Amino acid sequence: MKFLFSSVIACLALAGCAGVGATGTGTPIMNSDVDIGQAAPGAGLAFGKIDTTCGVAPASLGTAVASASGYTVYDSKPTSTAPRAHYVDGFTDGCLRQFTAALVLTGDVQTHEGVRYQASNTRPYSETDTAYEVIKGKYCGAPSGQSCGAKIDALGRRTVFLTAYPSFSDSDNWVEYLLHEGVVADAGAER
């Protein structure tokens, strides 16, 4: 909590603080500390790392390339296929999250459930899959491995997956970030 408070103060104290604030209207069901680090704008983070970045002038963000569930992803060099800084806004502390990727895709909860719950899907659960099951279970009252049901649209308005790839093509590994109610709920590498 001390970190969150100091992040908000730091963000408010800096002119040009980007970010639109909280995405959802409720309390996050789950929150991780994967974004606890602070990074300067354009810090050149290692692939897979996600850090909090405050004080970014909106003109420095690049181009908005995706918006989902109250979050907007900005690409610092959208015409490039090389790994580069991406920023995401929509967090409760008013600051951005920064990570490095060559390609970023958003994934909604309906698609996630459609793929994850296929009988033919034998892939082990990842960290973000497991975190989603906790969030879905508490929000929807649905057991692990079963669809959220009637509340899935409401859950989808506050929850989204971001998938970051280290190269523009032929990536056999990636990182998934699960964003929920204005926080990073979890993150994990996938293969």
N, C-alpha and C positions, 0 to 999 in steps of 0.2 A: 504494500500500500504506500509505503514511503517513496518507492521508486515512481509509482504512478503520480503521486502528488507533486514530486519534484519535476517530472516530465511536463505536467500541465503548467506549472509555474514557469519552467524554462521556455515552453512554447509560447505562453502568453507574453513573456518578457521580450521576445524577439520579434522585431517588425517583420511583416510578411509571412507569418506563420500560415502554412497551407494546411488544409484538412477541413472536412465538413462536420466533424463531430460524430456522435454515435449513430449507428445504423438502425438499431432496434429500439424498442421502447421498454425492454425488460432488462433484468439482471442476467449477465452471462451465466450459463449453466456450467461452463468449463472455461478455464483460462490457463495458459501455460506461461512459462518464463522464457520461451525461445527467442522472444524479441526484447529481452531485458537490456541488451547492449545499446549504447548510443553511437550513432555513426554520423559523421559530417556528410552533407550533400555530396553525391558523386564519390563516395569513399572507396569504391572499387572492392566491395565485399567479396569474399570467396563464395563460389557457387554453393548454395544450400543454406547460407547464413541469412537471417533476416533480422534487422535492427531497427530501432526507433530513430527517426530523423525529424528534428524540429527546425523551424526557422528557414524553410526553403521558400524562396520567392516563387510565386505561382508561375512566372515566366521561365523559371529554371527547370520545371518539372518535365518538359517535353510535351508530347501529345497524348491526350486521353485516348486509349486504345480499347478499353473495355469497361463496362459498368454493369454491376450485378449486385443485388441484395444490399444496396446502399453503399457499396464500395466502388471506387474508380481506380483503375490501373493506368498509370502514366508511363510511357516509354521515352527515355531520354534521347534516343536516336532511332526513331521508328523505321528509317530506311536501311538500317544496318542489320546484318545477320550474325554479327559477332556478339559475344556476351557483353552486356552493358547494364547500367543502373535502371531499375524500374522502381516506381514509387506507387504506394497505395494509400488512398485516404479513406476516411469513414470510421475512424477509431474514436473511442470515448475520450481519450486524452487529448484530442485535437491535433495530434502529431501524425506524421506519415510513417509508413513502414517502407524500408528500402531493401532490395535484394538484387542480385545479379542474375541475369538469364539472357539467353539468345532468343527464346520464344516463351510466351506466357499464354495459357489458356484458362478460361473460367469454366467451372463445372457446377451445374445446379444440383440440388439434393435429389430431385426426381431422377435425373440421369444417373447419379451415383447409385441410388437404390436399384434402378433397372439393371445396371451392370453388376453390381456387387451381389445381388440376390439371385442371379441366374444359377440354375442348378449346375450348369457346366463350368462355373467359375470356381476353380480349385486354388486360386491364388491365396496365399496366407493373408490374414488381416494385417494391414500396416498400422502404424501409430495413428494416422489420421482416420483410418477406418474405425479403429477402436474408440477414438475420441468421438467420432460421429455417432457410434452406437450409444455412448453414454448420453450425449446431448439428445438424440432422438428418443431414447428410452424415457428420460425425464420430461421432455417436452410433450411427446406424443403418447407416452404410456405403452409403447410397443416394445416387445421383447427383441433382443438381439437377433439379427437375421431376418426380421420381418419388417415390412413397410410401415412407415409412419401412419399411413391411413388418412383420415379426414383432415388432419392438421398439417399435412405436408406443404400446402401452399403458404400457410402462415410461417412455418419453419423455414421455407425457402426465401421468404422476404428478409430473414435475418441471418442466413447461413449460406456460405458459398465456399467452394474449393477453388484454389488457384494452383495450377500446375506449371512449374517452371522447368525448362529444359536447358542444358548447358550448350547445346548446339542447335542449329536451325533444322537439321535433318539427321536421320540415322542415330537418334538418341536412344540408347537402351537403358538409360537411367534418368531419373527426374526427381524433383522435390515437390511435395504437395504441402500446401498451407491451407489449414481449415480456419476460416474466419467466421466468427459467430458473435452477434450482439455487440459489435464494436471492439472486439479483442481478437488476438490470435489464439484460438483454442488449442491448436497443436500444429506440429510440422514434422515431416519425416521424409527421408530418402526412400525412393522406390527403385526396384530393378525388375 
